[in-house]
Structures are given as C-alpha cells and as structure tokens.
C-alpha cells in the first residue's frame, strides 16, 4: 500500500489540543526504505521544543488524527 503523506518540510502547523505549544514548522521528514516502515516528521514549535509525529495518513496514529492541523496563510489584503 502506498503511503499518503500529510505534511512536508516548511509547512506551518498547530495542534488543536495544545495551544501552549504555539505554531510550529516542519523542519525534517524521514522516510523508511523498508517495506511497512513508517514516515516521520519533526516539528519545531514556538515553545522551543521539537516533536516527532507519524506522517502517513494510512496509519491510525498519523499526526492529523492526533490533532496536528495545517495553518493556511490567507492573504486578506490581496484579491
């Protein structure tokens, strides 16, 4: 089964349950070369801590399902 990746390096994110972490940025991606291996992302949050999460949407422990959400930058001054 192909992996469906949620985040990529440079994405801005937040956690819906831990507002005290602040916003975060994906600073690293790791992909296993072994069949069945997992994909991880490391996110550096404003609180100064880097946290690692599973990045495969086919995995029930994916960071999306645990509360990580993308922050979409909206340009309110431009049409």
Protein Blocks (a to p, Z undefined) as FASTA:
>chain_A
ZZddfbdghiacddfklmmnopaddfbdcddfbehiacddddddfkopacdddfbfkbmk
bfklnopacdddddfkbZZ
